[in-house]
Amino acid sequence: MSVTITLNPESIHSLDISPVTSIIEAVIQEGTALAQEQQLSFQIDYPLEAGDPRELSEVAEVRLWFVRLDARYPWLPFFLNWKEGELARYTAMLVPHQFTKKEGIQYNPEALEIFLMGKIFVLSAWLKQQDIPSQSRLQAMAQLLGYELDDGFFSLF
């Protein structure tokens, strides 16, 4: 079942992550993490002034909200709807980047690599705790962000 969480300016300005917490905590308590894989999307209702050319991932207040969310749930990418672009948008909230209309989003390569490796390690441990096979999932996530992870990489940890 797909879930969309709506963020409003009040939640963002107060760093209130309770709209996500209530859903994630219920999933964890019910033990239904696997059933909720790639089902979570965000609707961000954050008005920009007329003529403001920034994307939401370039707005400091929005990014800070996602930094707080990521600190609380570093394994959240497991739940994001990758097919709808949520993993890319989530990554943009946390990784320095530039956005152009011609080329789209261009992440800072070193920052993206550090972010991805951190997520691989966190998700690997969390998925193991949940008894969910991880290698193919993690390889798919890396591939979505432009990286190939060799099978041998996973034997290191």
C-alpha positions as CSV (number, residue, x, y, z in Angstrom):
1,M,0.0,0.0,0.0
2,S,1.5,3.3,-1.1
3,V,1.7,6.0,1.5
4,T,2.1,9.7,0.8
5,I,3.2,12.0,3.6
6,T,2.3,15.7,3.2
7,L,4.8,18.2,4.7
8,N,3.6,21.7,5.3
9,P,5.6,24.8,6.2
10,E,4.7,24.5,9.9
11,S,6.2,21.0,10.1
12,I,9.3,22.0,8.2
13,H,9.9,25.2,10.2
14,S,9.4,23.4,13.6
15,L,11.5,20.3,12.4
16,D,8.5,18.2,13.2
17,I,9.0,14.7,11.8
18,S,6.0,13.2,13.5
19,P,4.1,12.7,10.3
20,V,6.8,10.2,9.3
21,T,7.4,8.8,12.8
22,S,3.8,7.7,13.3
23,I,3.9,5.7,10.1
24,I,7.4,4.2,10.4
25,E,7.0,3.3,14.1
26,A,3.7,1.4,13.3
27,V,5.4,-0.5,10.5
28,I,8.3,-1.5,12.7
29,Q,6.0,-2.5,15.6
30,E,3.8,-4.6,13.3
31,G,6.8,-6.2,11.6
32,T,5.6,-5.3,8.2
33,A,8.7,-3.6,6.9
34,L,9.0,-5.8,3.9
35,A,5.4,-5.1,2.8
36,Q,6.1,-1.4,2.9
37,E,9.3,-1.5,0.8
38,Q,9.4,1.4,-1.6
39,Q,5.9,2.6,-0.7
40,L,6.6,6.0,0.8
41,S,6.4,9.3,-1.0
42,F,6.4,12.9,0.2
43,Q,4.2,15.7,-0.9
44,I,6.1,18.9,0.0
45,D,3.8,21.9,0.3
46,Y,6.3,24.7,0.8
47,P,5.6,27.9,-1.1
48,L,8.3,29.8,-2.7
49,E,8.1,33.5,-3.5
50,A,7.2,34.3,-7.1
51,G,10.3,34.3,-9.2
52,D,12.3,32.1,-6.8
53,P,14.1,29.7,-9.2
54,R,15.2,27.2,-6.5
55,E,14.1,23.6,-6.3
56,L,12.9,22.5,-2.9
57,S,16.1,20.6,-2.4
58,E,17.9,24.0,-2.5
59,V,15.8,25.5,0.3
60,A,17.8,25.4,3.5
61,E,14.7,24.9,5.7
62,V,13.5,21.9,3.7
63,R,16.9,20.3,3.6
64,L,17.3,20.7,7.4
65,W,14.0,18.9,7.9
66,F,15.3,16.0,5.8
67,V,18.6,16.0,7.7
68,R,16.7,15.6,10.9
69,L,14.6,12.8,9.4
70,D,17.7,11.0,8.2
71,A,19.3,11.3,11.6
72,R,16.3,9.6,13.1
73,Y,15.8,7.0,10.4
74,P,19.0,6.5,8.5
75,W,17.6,3.4,6.8
76,L,14.5,5.3,5.5
77,P,15.6,4.8,1.8
78,F,14.3,1.3,2.1
79,F,10.8,2.7,2.4
80,L,11.0,5.4,-0.3
81,N,9.2,4.9,-3.6
82,W,12.3,4.7,-5.9
83,K,10.2,4.4,-9.0
84,E,8.6,7.8,-8.3
85,G,11.9,9.5,-7.8
86,E,11.8,9.6,-4.0
87,L,15.3,8.2,-3.6
88,A,16.8,10.8,-5.9
89,R,14.9,13.6,-4.2
90,Y,15.8,12.3,-0.7
91,T,19.5,12.1,-1.8
92,A,19.3,15.7,-3.1
93,M,18.1,16.8,0.3
94,L,21.2,15.4,1.9
95,V,23.9,15.7,-0.7
96,P,25.3,18.9,-2.1
97,H,24.4,19.3,-5.8
98,Q,23.6,21.7,-8.6
99,F,20.5,21.8,-10.6
100,T,20.2,23.0,-14.2
101,K,17.2,22.7,-16.5
102,K,19.5,21.3,-19.2
103,E,21.3,18.6,-17.3
104,G,19.0,18.1,-14.3
105,I,20.5,17.3,-10.9
106,Q,24.3,17.0,-10.7
107,Y,25.4,15.7,-7.3
108,N,28.9,16.5,-5.9
109,P,30.6,13.2,-6.8
110,E,32.6,12.8,-3.6
111,A,29.7,13.8,-1.3
112,L,27.4,11.3,-3.2
113,E,29.9,8.5,-2.8
114,I,30.2,9.2,1.0
115,F,26.4,9.3,1.3
116,L,26.0,6.1,-0.7
117,M,28.6,4.2,1.3
118,G,27.1,5.3,4.5
119,K,23.6,4.2,3.4
120,I,25.0,0.9,2.2
121,F,26.5,0.1,5.6
122,V,23.5,1.3,7.6
123,L,20.9,-0.4,5.4
124,S,23.0,-3.6,5.3
125,A,22.9,-3.8,9.1
126,W,19.3,-2.8,9.4
127,L,18.1,-5.2,6.7
128,K,20.0,-8.0,8.4
129,Q,18.2,-7.2,11.7
130,Q,14.9,-7.4,9.8
131,D,15.8,-10.7,8.2
132,I,15.4,-9.2,4.8
133,P,17.9,-10.2,2.1
134,S,20.0,-7.1,1.3
135,Q,22.7,-7.5,-1.4
136,S,20.4,-7.1,-4.5
137,R,18.5,-4.3,-2.8
138,L,21.7,-2.4,-2.0
139,Q,23.1,-3.0,-5.5
140,A,19.9,-1.7,-7.0
141,M,20.0,1.4,-4.8
142,A,23.7,2.1,-5.8
143,Q,22.8,1.6,-9.4
144,L,20.0,4.1,-9.2
145,L,22.6,6.6,-8.0
146,G,25.1,5.7,-10.7
147,Y,27.3,3.2,-9.0
148,E,28.0,-0.5,-9.6
149,L,28.8,-2.5,-6.5
150,D,30.6,-5.8,-7.1
151,D,29.5,-8.9,-5.3
152,G,32.9,-9.1,-3.7
153,F,32.3,-5.7,-2.0
154,F,29.7,-7.3,0.2
155,S,32.1,-10.1,1.4
156,L,34.1,-7.3,3.1
157,F,31.4,-6.8,5.8
